Amino acid sequence: MKLNSKDTGKLFGCIATALCVAGLLCPVVVSDALKTGNMNPTRLEVAAISIPASLCLLFFFSLFRNIRFHFTITDGWFAAFTGYWFFRYFTTGNLCPTHALLFVLLAGVYFAVRILVSTDRTSRSIVIFFLCLTGITEAVWGLAQLYGFLPSYHALYRFTGSLFNPGPYCGMLAVLLPLALHTGVHKPSTPLLHYTGTACAVAAAILLPAGMSRSAWVAALSGGGLVLWQYYSLSSVIRNFYRSRKRCFLPAALICLLLLFGSGAGMYALKKDSADGRLLMWKVSVLALRESPWTGQGPGSFAGAYGKAQARYFTSETHSPQEEHVAGSPEYGFNEYLQITTELGLIGLLLFAGMVVSAFRQAYRQCQTGIAGSLIAFAVFAFFSYPFSVLPLTLLFAVFTALCSPPAADTCKPKIWRTAVLLLAGACLYPGLGLSEKVTHLRAWKEEKRYFDMEIYKGTAEGYRQLYPSLKEFAPFLFEYGQCLAKTRQHPESIIILSEGARRSADPMFYNIIGRNEQALGNCEAAEAAFLRAYRTVPHRLYPLYLLAELYVSTGQYGKAAIIIRKALEQKPKIMSPAIEEMQHKLKKLYEQIPS
């Protein structure tokens, strides 16, 4: 069968769109096997190459297809939030350069999808097809790990997909489920899209219960419930039920409420300590955002601000023994709205909420219920987890927000939009090059870390010194560098590096090593303050009390030493280990040295 020029152009457009979308989503399905610290160099490298390449392809695509793009309210909210994020980033000390580079690429992804779906309806279907295909890929990956065909990337869990933890992995499946469910039940004109959506929905529904992520369950039920509510017109069903059986309506409603509260209580009891820990995180996050409620403390500042607020909370606020027991040093807030407010203030939260609400309204008004359901699932999951700290989930959020745009406009200004696409592609080349350089340094850090683990500190300190200008934004790197300097008796420099790391982390170990440096320099009061800060940040940890006891005994403060040792020995460890047993034994030996 011969193809005419119109069919050839349509085929070319579909192929170009498919290649472009595949490039934009390629970083999602990259393995976390070689993760370094809290970054995956391989994923960054793929994003640095594939996203700018997709934008360049989009430019050539625009030379042959008309772009009927027009700005929407959601575009305005997105631009305002992006501009405000960079304003706070540059005015608060550039704490997270890698995230800034990624933010530029994500903005490129958003507008690339916006431009693609502005050409014709086929482009939107291609984007949805690749999203469902991504979900199938991740589901097959997880099933292969569950049955032992592929390794998991976390020692404590059977399956994690391409990610490092089952929590974000289940969140990804929960976010993709509503879109796949909508595609499956509505039977689009393309059979391939229908079968792909059905397969993705079924695979996600099979894996989610095994993931034991309560936040992902609630997110999937919220987004999927919206899809089913619209598909079965449940509002009409409930209205008819009320009119025909008024006497049964109230008991039925009460039973549904009891089931809802029972399910909530069951999920709380399933992992009680975990739930209590998140409640504590939210309480401390509220205390942290009080320091700068309107403008926030800057992007990348959450962990340091959280650690400071938690130490203040356990020092001066009334708290329960259970809160001491579940306290930790999280990298993330497990509530993106509180984390955004801490970093960007109420202004940043309002801009972000305006973007999400506007996108949801656009999708729902155009009957794009699957996309609206996925946004709802994302919004719910963000309330209990940290999706914006995981690149694949953040990338999916940018794609879903862009997909909420209305159909192509009637007006067409090809020269203007081709120039805009070219500028967008050029703008994304710079962060792509910056990320490529960052990847080189992250891999060099991984090589140096081998010597650090072998306790070869002198040569490692020199290697870390060369990497410091590029990797000083990563708290784990600063901790290792500070330890190397401490072990090689470079105590003043170690204190500077570790203090910088404490600004970026809630981990009390920074203050333990700072205290040991101060003790080695003879600054006993500064050492005592550092050990107390470490203890007050996470009160159930034994190590700061052990260091305090050693300090007090070595300086002849036997009364303080006796109090601290008794407190440490009476404290019930959260998890017993050989290191804890050894410290307890040493504390008893120290107690025997104290004059009666």
C-alpha positions as CSV (number, residue, x, y, z in Angstrom):
1,M,0.0,0.0,0.0
2,K,1.4,3.4,-1.0
3,L,1.6,6.2,1.5
4,N,0.7,9.7,0.4
5,S,2.6,12.8,1.6
6,K,0.1,13.4,4.4
7,D,0.4,9.9,5.8
8,T,4.2,10.1,5.5
9,G,4.2,13.4,7.5
10,K,2.0,11.9,10.1
11,L,4.2,8.8,10.5
12,F,7.3,11.0,10.7
13,G,5.6,13.1,13.4
14,C,4.7,10.0,15.4
15,I,8.2,8.6,15.3
16,A,9.8,12.0,16.2
17,T,7.3,12.4,19.1
18,A,8.0,8.9,20.3
19,L,11.8,9.4,20.3
20,C,11.4,12.8,22.0
21,V,9.2,11.4,24.8
22,A,11.4,8.3,25.2
23,G,14.4,10.6,25.8
24,L,12.5,12.7,28.3
25,L,11.4,9.6,30.3
26,C,14.7,7.7,29.9
27,P,16.2,8.8,33.3
28,V,13.2,7.2,35.1
29,V,14.2,3.6,34.3
30,V,17.9,3.8,35.3
31,S,19.2,1.4,37.9
32,D,20.2,2.8,41.4
33,A,22.8,0.0,41.7
34,L,25.7,2.5,41.6
35,K,24.1,5.1,43.9
36,T,26.7,7.3,45.6
37,G,25.6,9.1,48.8
38,N,22.1,10.5,48.0
39,M,22.8,10.8,44.3
40,N,22.9,8.3,41.4
41,P,25.7,9.4,39.0
42,T,24.4,7.2,36.2
43,R,20.9,8.6,36.4
44,L,22.3,12.2,36.4
45,E,24.5,11.3,33.3
46,V,21.5,9.9,31.4
47,A,19.4,13.0,32.3
48,A,22.3,15.3,31.2
49,I,22.4,13.6,27.8
50,S,18.8,12.5,27.0
51,I,16.8,15.6,28.0
52,P,18.9,18.2,26.0
53,A,19.0,15.7,23.1
54,S,15.2,15.4,23.2
55,L,14.8,19.1,23.2
56,C,17.1,19.4,20.2
57,L,15.0,16.7,18.4
58,L,11.9,18.7,19.4
59,F,13.4,21.8,17.6
60,F,13.9,19.8,14.3
61,F,10.4,18.4,14.8
62,S,9.0,21.9,15.0
63,L,10.5,22.7,11.6
64,F,8.0,20.3,10.0
65,R,5.0,20.6,12.3
66,N,3.0,23.6,13.4
67,I,3.0,24.3,17.1
68,R,-0.3,25.7,18.3
69,F,0.9,26.7,21.7
70,H,-0.7,29.2,24.0
71,F,0.1,30.1,27.6
72,T,-2.3,28.9,30.3
73,I,-2.7,29.8,33.9
74,T,-0.8,26.7,35.0
75,D,2.2,27.9,32.8
76,G,2.1,31.1,34.7
77,W,2.1,29.4,38.1
78,F,4.9,27.1,37.0
79,A,7.0,30.0,35.8
80,A,6.3,32.0,39.0
81,F,7.3,29.1,41.2
82,T,10.5,28.4,39.2
83,G,11.5,32.0,39.3
84,Y,10.9,32.3,43.0
85,W,12.9,29.1,43.6
86,F,15.9,30.4,41.8
87,F,15.5,33.8,43.5
88,R,15.7,32.2,47.0
89,Y,18.5,29.9,45.8
90,F,20.8,32.7,44.8
91,T,19.9,34.8,47.9
92,T,20.5,32.1,50.4
93,G,24.0,30.8,49.6
94,N,23.6,28.3,46.7
95,L,23.3,25.3,49.0
96,C,22.2,22.8,46.3
97,P,23.9,23.5,42.9
98,T,23.0,20.0,41.5
99,H,19.3,20.5,42.3
100,A,19.5,23.9,40.5
101,L,20.9,22.3,37.4
102,L,18.2,19.6,37.6
103,F,15.5,22.2,38.1
104,V,16.5,23.8,34.7
105,L,16.2,20.4,33.0
106,L,12.8,19.7,34.6
107,A,11.6,23.1,33.4
108,G,12.7,22.0,29.9
109,V,10.8,18.7,30.3
110,Y,7.7,20.6,31.3
111,F,7.7,22.9,28.4
112,A,8.8,20.2,25.9
113,V,5.7,18.1,26.9
114,R,3.5,21.2,26.7
115,I,4.8,21.9,23.2
116,L,4.4,18.3,22.1
117,V,0.8,18.0,23.2
118,S,0.0,21.4,21.5
119,T,0.6,19.9,18.1
120,D,-2.2,17.3,17.9
121,R,-4.1,14.7,20.0
122,T,-1.9,11.9,18.7
123,S,1.1,13.4,20.6
124,R,-0.8,13.3,23.9
125,S,-1.6,9.6,23.3
126,I,2.0,8.9,22.6
127,V,3.1,10.5,25.9
128,I,0.4,8.5,27.8
129,F,1.6,5.3,26.1
130,F,5.2,5.8,27.2
131,L,4.1,6.7,30.8
132,C,2.2,3.4,30.9
133,L,5.2,1.6,29.3
134,T,7.4,3.1,32.1
135,G,5.0,1.7,34.7
136,I,5.1,-1.8,33.1
137,T,8.9,-1.7,33.0
138,E,9.1,-0.8,36.6
139,A,6.5,-3.5,37.6
140,V,8.4,-6.2,35.7
141,W,11.6,-5.0,37.3
142,G,10.0,-5.3,40.8
143,L,8.6,-8.7,40.1
144,A,11.9,-10.0,38.8
145,Q,13.5,-8.8,42.1
146,L,10.7,-10.3,44.2
147,Y,11.3,-13.8,42.6
148,G,15.1,-13.5,42.8
149,F,15.9,-13.0,39.1
150,L,17.3,-9.5,39.7
151,P,19.0,-8.0,42.8
152,S,17.3,-5.5,45.0
153,Y,19.1,-2.2,45.6
154,H,18.4,-2.2,49.4
155,A,19.7,-4.8,51.7
156,L,16.5,-4.8,53.9
157,Y,13.9,-5.1,51.1
158,R,13.1,-7.8,48.5
159,F,12.2,-5.4,45.7
160,T,12.8,-1.7,44.9
161,G,12.4,-1.5,41.1
162,S,15.0,0.8,39.6
163,L,15.0,2.8,42.8
164,F,16.9,2.5,46.1
165,N,13.9,2.1,48.4
166,P,10.4,0.5,48.1
167,G,8.7,3.6,49.4
168,P,9.5,5.9,46.4
169,Y,9.1,2.8,44.1
170,C,5.6,2.1,45.4
171,G,4.9,5.8,45.1
172,M,5.8,5.7,41.4
173,L,3.4,2.8,40.8
174,A,0.7,4.6,42.8
175,V,1.1,7.8,40.7
176,L,1.0,5.9,37.4
177,L,-2.0,3.6,38.4
178,P,-4.8,6.2,37.9
179,L,-3.7,7.2,34.4
180,A,-3.3,3.5,33.5
181,L,-6.6,2.6,35.0
182,H,-8.4,5.4,33.0
183,T,-6.7,4.3,29.8
184,G,-7.7,0.7,30.4
185,V,-11.4,1.2,31.3
186,H,-12.2,3.9,28.7
187,K,-10.9,1.8,25.8
188,P,-9.2,4.5,23.6
189,S,-9.3,4.3,19.8
190,T,-5.8,2.8,19.7
191,P,-5.9,-0.9,20.9
192,L,-2.2,-0.8,21.8
193,L,-2.7,2.1,24.2
194,H,-5.7,0.3,25.8
195,Y,-3.7,-3.0,26.4
196,T,-0.7,-1.1,27.7
197,G,-2.8,0.9,30.2
198,T,-4.6,-2.3,31.3
199,A,-1.3,-4.2,31.8
200,C,0.2,-1.3,33.8
201,A,-2.8,-1.0,36.0
202,V,-2.9,-4.7,36.8
203,A,0.8,-4.9,37.4
204,A,0.7,-1.9,39.8
205,A,-2.3,-3.3,41.7
206,I,-0.4,-6.6,42.1
207,L,2.8,-5.1,43.5
208,L,1.5,-2.3,45.7
209,P,0.2,-4.5,48.5
210,A,3.5,-6.3,48.7
211,G,5.4,-3.0,49.0
212,M,3.9,-2.3,52.4
213,S,3.9,1.5,51.7
214,R,0.9,2.9,53.4
215,S,1.3,6.3,51.8
216,A,1.4,4.7,48.4
217,W,-1.8,2.7,49.2
218,V,-3.7,5.9,50.2
219,A,-2.3,7.7,47.1
220,A,-3.4,4.9,44.7
221,L,-6.8,4.7,46.3
222,S,-7.3,8.4,46.1
223,G,-6.3,8.7,42.4
224,G,-7.9,5.5,41.3
225,G,-11.0,6.3,43.3
226,L,-11.4,9.5,41.3
227,V,-11.2,7.6,38.0
228,L,-13.7,5.0,39.1
229,W,-16.0,7.7,40.6
230,Q,-16.2,9.4,37.2
231,Y,-16.4,6.2,35.1
232,Y,-19.3,4.7,37.1
233,S,-20.9,8.1,37.8
234,L,-21.0,7.2,41.5
235,S,-22.4,10.6,42.5
236,S,-25.6,9.7,40.5
237,V,-25.6,6.2,42.0
238,I,-25.4,7.7,45.6
239,R,-28.0,10.3,44.8
240,N,-30.5,7.7,43.5
241,F,-29.7,5.4,46.4
242,Y,-30.6,8.2,48.8
243,R,-33.8,9.0,47.0
244,S,-35.0,5.4,46.8
245,R,-33.8,4.1,50.2
246,K,-33.6,7.0,52.6
247,R,-33.8,4.7,55.7
248,C,-30.8,2.7,54.6
249,F,-28.7,5.6,53.6
250,L,-27.6,6.7,57.1
251,P,-26.6,3.2,58.3
252,A,-24.7,2.6,55.0
253,A,-22.9,5.9,55.4
254,L,-22.0,5.1,59.1
255,I,-20.7,1.7,58.0
256,C,-18.5,3.3,55.3
257,L,-17.1,5.8,57.9
258,L,-16.4,3.0,60.3
259,L,-14.6,1.0,57.6
260,L,-12.6,4.2,56.7
261,F,-11.6,4.9,60.3
262,G,-10.8,1.2,60.9
263,S,-8.6,1.1,57.9
264,G,-6.8,4.2,59.1
265,A,-6.3,2.7,62.6
266,G,-5.1,-0.6,61.0
267,M,-2.5,1.2,58.8
268,Y,-1.3,3.2,61.9
269,A,-0.9,0.0,64.0
270,L,0.9,-1.8,61.1
271,K,4.0,0.4,61.6
272,K,3.3,2.3,64.8
273,D,6.8,3.6,65.4
274,S,7.1,4.7,61.8
275,A,3.9,6.6,62.0
276,D,4.9,8.2,65.3
277,G,8.2,9.2,63.8
278,R,6.5,11.0,60.9
279,L,4.2,12.8,63.4
280,L,7.3,14.0,65.2
281,M,9.0,15.1,61.9
282,W,5.9,17.2,61.1
283,K,5.9,18.8,64.5
284,V,9.6,19.6,64.4
285,S,9.2,20.9,60.8
286,V,6.6,23.3,61.9
287,L,9.1,24.6,64.6
288,A,11.8,24.9,61.9
289,L,9.6,27.0,59.5
290,R,8.9,29.5,62.3
291,E,12.4,31.0,61.9
292,S,11.5,32.4,58.4
293,P,7.8,31.7,57.8
294,W,7.3,33.9,54.7
295,T,10.4,33.4,52.6
296,G,11.9,30.3,54.1
297,Q,15.6,29.4,54.7
298,G,16.5,28.6,51.1
299,P,16.5,25.6,48.8
300,G,18.6,22.7,50.3
301,S,18.4,24.0,53.9
302,F,15.7,21.6,55.2
303,A,17.9,19.0,56.9
304,G,20.1,21.5,58.7
305,A,17.1,23.5,59.8
306,Y,15.4,20.4,61.0
307,G,18.3,19.2,63.1
308,K,18.6,22.6,64.7
309,A,14.8,22.7,65.5
310,Q,14.8,19.1,66.8
311,A,17.7,19.9,69.2
312,R,15.8,22.9,70.4
313,Y,12.6,20.9,70.8
314,F,14.2,18.2,73.0
315,T,16.0,20.9,75.0
316,S,13.1,23.3,75.8
317,E,9.8,21.8,74.8
318,T,7.6,19.2,76.6
319,H,8.0,15.9,74.9
320,S,7.1,12.2,75.5
321,P,9.4,9.2,75.9
322,Q,7.9,7.8,72.7
323,E,9.1,10.9,70.8
324,E,12.6,10.4,72.1
325,H,12.4,6.8,71.1
326,V,11.3,7.4,67.5
327,A,13.5,10.5,66.9
328,G,15.9,10.3,64.0
329,S,18.0,12.5,61.7
330,P,16.0,12.5,58.4
331,E,17.3,13.9,55.1
332,Y,13.7,14.7,54.1
333,G,10.6,15.9,55.8
334,F,8.3,13.1,54.8
335,N,5.8,15.9,53.9
336,E,6.7,17.9,50.9
337,Y,4.4,20.8,51.8
338,L,6.1,21.3,55.1
339,Q,9.5,20.9,53.5
340,I,8.6,23.5,50.8
341,T,7.4,25.9,53.4
342,T,10.6,25.4,55.5
343,E,12.8,26.1,52.4
344,L,10.7,28.6,50.5
345,G,8.3,29.9,53.1
346,L,4.5,30.5,52.7
347,I,5.1,32.4,49.5
348,G,6.7,29.3,47.9
349,L,4.0,27.0,49.2
350,L,1.2,29.3,47.8
351,L,2.9,29.3,44.4
352,F,3.3,25.6,44.4
353,A,-0.3,25.0,45.5
354,G,-1.5,27.4,42.8
355,M,0.3,25.4,40.2
356,V,-1.1,22.0,41.3
357,V,-4.7,23.3,41.8
358,S,-4.6,25.0,38.4
359,A,-3.3,21.9,36.7
360,F,-5.9,19.7,38.3
361,R,-8.8,22.1,37.4
362,Q,-7.6,22.1,33.7
363,A,-7.4,18.3,33.6
364,Y,-10.8,17.7,35.3
365,R,-12.6,20.3,33.2
366,Q,-11.4,18.6,30.0
367,C,-12.4,15.2,31.3
368,Q,-8.8,14.0,31.5
369,T,-9.7,12.1,34.6
370,G,-6.7,9.8,34.5
371,I,-4.2,12.7,34.5
372,A,-6.2,14.4,37.2
373,G,-6.3,11.2,39.3
374,S,-2.5,10.8,38.9
375,L,-2.1,14.4,40.1
376,I,-4.3,13.7,43.1
377,A,-2.2,10.5,43.9
378,F,0.9,12.6,43.7
379,A,-0.5,15.3,46.0
380,V,-1.5,12.7,48.5
381,F,1.8,10.8,48.4
382,A,3.7,14.0,48.8
383,F,1.9,14.6,52.1
384,F,3.5,11.5,53.6
385,S,6.7,11.0,51.7
386,Y,9.5,12.8,49.8
387,P,8.8,12.4,46.0
388,F,10.6,15.7,45.1
389,S,13.8,14.4,46.4
390,V,13.7,11.5,44.0
391,L,14.5,12.5,40.4
392,P,12.2,9.9,38.6
393,L,9.2,11.0,40.6
394,T,9.9,14.7,40.1
395,L,10.3,14.2,36.4
396,L,6.9,12.3,36.3
397,F,5.3,15.2,38.2
398,A,6.6,17.7,35.6
399,V,5.2,15.5,32.8
400,F,1.8,15.1,34.5
401,T,1.5,18.8,35.2
402,A,2.3,19.6,31.5
403,L,-0.3,17.0,30.3
404,C,-3.0,18.9,32.1
405,S,-2.9,21.6,29.4
406,P,-5.9,22.1,27.1
407,P,-6.0,20.8,23.4
408,A,-4.1,22.7,20.7
409,A,-5.1,26.3,20.1
410,D,-6.3,27.5,16.8
411,T,-3.8,30.3,16.4
412,C,-0.3,29.4,15.1
413,K,2.9,31.4,15.1
414,P,5.5,28.9,13.9
415,K,8.5,31.3,13.7
416,I,8.1,32.5,17.3
417,W,7.6,29.0,18.8
418,R,10.5,27.5,16.8
419,T,12.7,30.2,18.1
420,A,11.4,29.5,21.7
421,V,12.1,25.8,21.3
422,L,15.7,26.5,20.0
423,L,16.3,28.8,23.0
424,L,14.9,26.2,25.4
425,A,17.2,23.5,23.9
426,G,20.1,25.8,24.3
427,A,19.2,26.7,27.8
428,C,19.2,23.0,28.8
429,L,22.7,22.3,27.3
430,Y,24.4,24.3,30.1
431,P,22.9,22.3,33.0
432,G,23.6,19.1,30.9
433,L,27.3,20.0,30.8
434,G,27.3,21.0,34.4
435,L,25.8,17.6,35.4
436,S,28.3,15.7,33.3
437,E,31.1,17.4,35.2
438,K,29.3,16.6,38.5
439,V,29.0,13.0,37.5
440,T,32.8,12.8,37.0
441,H,33.4,14.1,40.5
442,L,30.8,11.8,42.0
443,R,32.5,8.8,40.5
444,A,35.9,10.1,41.7
445,W,34.4,10.3,45.2
446,K,33.3,6.7,44.9
447,E,36.8,5.7,44.1
448,E,38.3,7.7,47.0
449,K,35.6,6.3,49.3
450,R,37.2,2.8,48.9
451,Y,40.3,4.1,50.6
452,F,38.3,5.9,53.3
453,D,36.5,2.6,54.1
454,M,40.0,0.9,54.4
455,E,40.9,3.7,56.9
456,I,43.7,5.1,54.6
457,Y,43.0,8.6,55.8
458,K,46.0,10.7,54.8
459,G,45.9,10.1,51.0
460,T,42.1,10.2,51.0
461,A,42.1,13.6,52.7
462,E,44.2,15.0,49.8
463,G,41.8,13.4,47.3
464,Y,38.8,14.8,49.0
465,R,40.4,18.3,49.2
466,Q,40.5,18.3,45.4
467,L,36.9,17.2,45.1
468,Y,35.6,19.6,47.8
469,P,34.8,22.6,45.5
470,S,32.4,20.5,43.4
471,L,31.0,18.2,46.1
472,K,30.6,20.5,49.1
473,E,26.9,20.5,48.7
474,F,26.7,16.8,49.7
475,A,26.6,16.2,53.5
476,P,27.9,12.6,53.4
477,F,30.9,13.8,51.4
478,L,31.6,16.6,54.0
479,F,31.3,14.1,56.8
480,E,33.8,11.7,55.3
481,Y,36.2,14.6,54.5
482,G,35.9,16.0,58.0
483,Q,36.6,12.6,59.5
484,C,39.7,12.3,57.3
485,L,41.0,15.6,58.5
486,A,40.3,14.7,62.1
487,K,42.1,11.4,61.8
488,T,45.1,13.2,60.3
489,R,45.1,15.7,63.2
490,Q,44.0,18.6,61.0
491,H,41.5,19.6,63.7
492,P,40.7,23.3,62.9
493,E,40.1,22.5,59.2
494,S,38.0,19.5,60.2
495,I,35.8,21.6,62.4
496,I,35.2,24.1,59.5
497,I,34.2,21.3,57.1
498,L,32.0,19.5,59.6
499,S,30.2,22.7,60.6
500,E,29.5,23.3,57.0
501,G,28.1,19.7,56.8
502,A,25.9,20.3,59.8
503,R,24.2,23.2,57.9
504,R,23.1,20.6,55.3
505,S,22.3,17.6,57.5
506,A,20.3,16.7,60.7
507,D,22.8,13.9,61.5
508,P,24.2,14.4,65.1
509,M,27.4,12.6,64.2
510,F,28.7,15.9,62.8
511,Y,28.6,17.4,66.3
512,N,30.2,14.2,67.8
513,I,33.2,14.6,65.5
514,I,33.3,18.4,66.0
515,G,33.3,17.7,69.8
516,R,36.2,15.3,69.5
517,N,38.2,17.8,67.5
518,E,37.5,20.5,70.1
519,Q,38.6,18.1,72.8
520,A,41.8,17.3,71.0
521,L,42.5,21.1,70.8
522,G,41.9,21.5,74.5
523,N,38.6,23.4,74.1
524,C,36.6,21.4,76.7
525,E,33.7,23.8,76.9
526,A,33.2,23.8,73.1
527,A,33.5,20.0,73.1
528,E,30.9,19.7,75.8
529,A,28.5,22.0,73.9
530,A,29.0,19.9,70.7
531,F,28.3,16.6,72.5
532,L,25.2,18.0,74.2
533,R,24.0,19.3,70.9
534,A,24.4,15.8,69.4
535,Y,22.6,14.2,72.3
536,R,19.7,16.6,72.3
537,T,19.2,16.2,68.5
538,V,18.6,12.4,68.9
539,P,18.2,11.6,72.6
540,H,18.1,7.8,72.4
541,R,21.6,7.5,70.9
542,L,24.3,6.3,73.4
543,Y,27.4,7.6,71.6
544,P,27.1,11.3,72.6
545,L,26.6,10.3,76.3
546,Y,29.6,8.0,76.0
547,L,31.8,10.9,74.6
548,L,30.5,13.3,77.3
549,A,31.4,10.8,80.1
550,E,34.9,10.4,78.7
551,L,35.3,14.2,78.5
552,Y,34.1,14.7,82.1
553,V,36.3,11.9,83.5
554,S,39.4,13.1,81.6
555,T,38.9,16.7,82.9
556,G,38.1,15.6,86.5
557,Q,34.4,16.5,86.5
558,Y,33.4,13.4,88.3
559,G,30.0,14.5,89.5
560,K,28.9,15.3,85.9
561,A,30.5,12.1,84.7
562,A,28.6,9.9,87.3
563,I,25.3,11.5,86.3
564,I,25.9,11.0,82.6
565,I,27.1,7.4,83.0
566,R,24.1,6.4,85.1
567,K,21.8,8.1,82.6
568,A,23.5,6.2,79.7
569,L,23.3,2.8,81.4
570,E,19.7,3.3,82.3
571,Q,18.8,4.2,78.8
572,K,17.2,1.4,76.8
573,P,18.9,1.2,73.3
574,K,16.6,1.3,70.3
575,I,18.5,-1.5,68.6
576,M,21.1,-3.5,70.5
577,S,24.3,-4.1,68.7
578,P,27.9,-5.2,69.5
579,A,29.0,-1.5,69.4
580,I,26.3,-0.6,72.0
581,E,27.4,-3.5,74.2
582,E,31.1,-2.4,73.9
583,M,30.2,1.3,74.9
584,Q,28.1,0.0,77.9
585,H,31.1,-2.0,79.0
586,K,33.4,1.0,78.7
587,L,31.0,3.2,80.6
588,K,31.0,0.7,83.5
589,K,34.8,0.8,83.5
590,L,34.7,4.6,83.5
591,Y,32.3,4.6,86.4
592,E,34.7,2.4,88.4
593,Q,37.4,5.1,87.9
594,I,35.3,7.8,89.6
595,P,36.4,8.4,93.2
596,S,33.6,7.7,95.7
